[in-house]
Amino acid sequence: MMTFKLTGNLGFGVAALLFVVPGDLRPGGVSPAQPANTPPVVRILAPENNSAHSGNSLVRYSISAADREDGDSQFDEIPANRIFLEIRYMHDANASTGESTGIRSEPPGLTLVKKSDCFTCHQFNTRLIGPSLSEIAARYSKDRDANKILSGRIRQGSQHIWGEAVMPAHSHLSEKEAQAVADWILEAGLDRDVNFLAGKEGAFRLSTPEGAGRGYFRLKATYTDNGIPDKPGTSLTAEDEVIIRAR
């Protein structure tokens, strides 16, 4: 058996095509190319890297995402709610480079959140239809069975837990997947220096922790593609990053 790997730039990034030649399956001894997943490309269009903004002001953001298989966000081929912006406060600008970091891995729970409808009803640190993820983490974090309780409510749904709002069931998630989502919410939700927003454009308030006054914010945009059909675990996540300053 012979294996050939062809790597090249196909317009949206670098793709690797794998050809396996078993020699006895097809006339001439050549098998068809195995499917490949081209990495997506993400860009933060606004705000600009190293730009300065007044404290407590609204900062508008714009993100583009493109993927050879999934499409392009500028043509609405990629759902806007699959594009995420992570905003993290930093005391020191040297904590991050502010440069694009390309393809990366991320916590499984966060990947599942991005592919689900969580941010239709929840925001990260402010209430929407349901409680914020930060409120959920604060409520359950001290419970020894926090993951079991939360993952069960994610899969089975709930009502009258947070007022009259009804939590729909997510029975398509396996028990292991629901536990991964719960793990991420319980850990990230307690981090006071971070916020997550879904969408390719919008605005956020540049608020520093109490008493800080000034500081730096790392904006990290991500998009996780659909991967190869019927092949779990083949999704790729791309990111772009900029640093802005609160003055």
Residue, then its C-alpha position, 0 to 999 in steps of 0.5 A: m500500500m502506498t500513501f501520497k499527501l498533496t498539500g496546497n493553497l486552495g483559496f481559503g487556506v491550506a488543504a491536505l489531500l490524502f490518496v491511498v493506493p491499495g493496488d488491488l481495489r480498482p483497475g490500474g491500482v488507484s483508489p479515489a481520493q479520501p475526503a479532506n476538510t479545508p481549514p476555515v479562515v477568520r478575520i476581525l475586520a473591526p476594531e483595528n489592532n492596537s486601537a484605543h477606545s474610551g472606557n465604558s464606551l460601546v465598541r463595534y465589531s465586525i468579523s468575516a469567516a470563510d470555509r471552502e466547504d461551508g461557504d462565506s459569511q459575507f454571502d450569509e452562507i455561514p450562520a452568523n450565530r456560529i461565529f464567536l467573539e471572546i473578549r478578555y480583559m488583561h492588565d498587561a498587553n504583553a499577555s497576548t501577541g494580538e496576531s492571528t493564530g490560525i487553526r487551534s483546538e478548544p474545549p469540547g464543551l465550547t465547541l458544542v455550545k457554538k454548534s448548538d442554540c445556547f446563545t439564542c436564549h442565553q448570553f454569557n454575562t447578561r440575561l436574555i430569555g434565560p439566565s446568563l451562563s455566568e449566573i448558571a455557573a454561580r448558582y451551581s458551582k458550589d454543588r457537589d453534583a453540579n455537573k450531573i444536575l446541569s448536564g441532566r437539565i441540558r439534555q432533558g430540559s427544565q421549567h420553573i427553575w429560573g422563573e417562568a422561562v422554559m428550558p427546551a430539551h437537547s436530547h440530541l446531545s449524548e450524556k458525555e456531550a452534555q457533561a462537556v457543555a456543563d463543564w465548560i459553563l461551570e468553569a468559564g462562567l466564573d471567569r469575571d474577566v471574559n465575555f462571549l458574543a455570538g454573531k459576525e457583527g455587533a457591539f460591546r461595552l468596554s468596561t474594566p473591572e472595578g477600580a482598574g480604570r484602564g487596561y487592555f482587551r484581547l478580542k479573539a474571533t473563532y469559527t468551527d467548521n462542519g467537518i467531513p460529513d459522517k466523520p465525527g471529530t473532523s471539525l476545525t476551528a480557526e481564530d483571529e485576534v486583536i488587542i485594543r486599549a481602554r484609555 
